[in-house]
Amino acid sequence: MPIQIALLDAPPPAALPIEIVERKGLGHPDSICDALADTLSVALSRFYLERFGTILHHNVDKALLRGGAARPRFGGGEVLQPIELYLAGRATAEVGGVHVPLEELALETSRDWLKRHIRHLDPARHVRIHPLLRPTSADLADLYGRRHGAPLANDTSFGVGYAPLDTLERVVLAVERALNEPAAKARHPELGEDVKVMGLRTGETIRLTAACALVSRHVASLDDYREKKSGIARLATVAAREAGAGEVEVAVNTADGETQSSIYLTVTGLSAEAGDDGQVGRGNRRNGLITPYRPMSLEATAGKNPVTHVGKLYNIIADRIAHAIVAEVPPAVEACCWLMSRIGDPIDQPQVADVKLRLEDADAFEAARPRALEVVQDNLRGLSALWREIVGGAPLW
């Protein structure tokens, strides 16, 4: 297994004249699809463990949200047509005559997640869920069951990670989290869960554009809407400054017009209620951000099985390697990691592990290299046990 450790010589995004970072919040249609797919994978894994003593093959990483229709109005409103959720994938459906309740698990886990996370959505009335799960293919089931020490890779794919987050990345992450935390909802009940934050840094100035679905039952009038929107902008500004922003500008719901029908007013706090659609893999990457100025994988982490699918495992472990190097190799101030698998090879033996370091002093590279190599090797050795954390509920983004 070749492990390449080299110097990172490209300029950091924070040193460039312009940088862009995005985060899709908890209630964004793409984020909902990711969450439901991964919740189902965890539920399947736990069911398999309880009934059969092992996690059986599954990949439920295909989900589509079709937006509904709604009629919000100041002080109220109604959902006219439900959101449609399609959960597709492959899973082991029967073992030794014992039936696995795939559809029941998909329905139960999805409704439970929606009920716990989206305050103004009634999963029974506002959502129609379509489980479209079929038995896993014979060849992948056979590959999944084989072992040569570590499990064998389910796919030929790659994962990437980097550390640490720079100022703009920390700011965008902090602002979305501040707008979606329970304390913010208590102070601003009009603030829905569908929040998206786009950050632009030009020189030293950070400009944030936030799209925030406001809940119509908590908005009395157009003037009240504008006042509440200003309050959300102040909340976001405080969060941005606490995360390290210096000069910062925050704009909220910039597409608003001058009438009730032309503002971002919703019944449920979701854009998905009235036409915005979603899909697994179109949202945040492993670290919770979309970062076009950084290395990224388009592989969807959500919904893939936690034992053999490197599309999940390599993105998690590459991120950990990068953070561990920055924390444990003192001369390193930044690290990037790329891991590439080959289907059928042990997951702890990637085709290549390519790690690049930025050091305070480039002359310290030879001294830093052995410890960085140890970090990579230690994390790869732990890959076979990573499923325990995932099934235990470790957050993936």
CORNOR-V579526 format. One line per field, one symbol per residue. phi: phi as a letter, one per 40 degrees, with the letter a starting at -180 (. if undefined). psi: psi as a letter, one per 40 degrees, with the letter a starting at -180 (. if undefined). A space follows every 10 residues. Layout:
phi = ???
psi = ???
//
This chain:
phi = .cbbbaccbc ccdccccbab abbccdccdc cccdcccccc ccccdccdcc cbgacccaab bbbbbbccaa bcadgahacc bccbbbbbib acbabfgccb cdcccccccc ccccccbbcb bcdcbcbbbb cbcbdccccc ccccccabgc dcccacaabb aaaccccccc cccccccccb cdcccccbcc ccccbbbbbb bbgccbbbbb bbcccccbbc acccdccccc cccccccccc ccchcccbbb bbfccdbbbd cbbcbbcbgb cccbhcbaac gcbccdcgbb bccbcbbccc ccgcccbbcc dccccccccc dccccccbbd ccbaabbbbb bbdgcdccbc dabbbbbbbc bcccccccdd cccccccccc ccccbcdccc cchccba
psi = hhhhhiihei iideeidiih iihhadeidd dddddddddd dddddddddd deeihihihf fhihhhiaii giiheaiihd hihhhhhiai ihehhfehhh gddddddddd dddddddhde hhdddehhhg hfhiiiiddd ddddeihgci iiheihaiii iiiiiadddd ddddddddde iddddddgee hieghhhhhh hhbehhhhhh hhhihdeehd iddddddddd dddddddddd ddeehchhhh hhgeeiaeid eeighideeh deefdhiiih eeaiadeeih geeihiiehh dheiiedehe dddddddddd dddddddegd eheiiihhhh ihheihdegi dihhhhihid hdeedddddd dddddddddd dedeeddddd deehie.
//
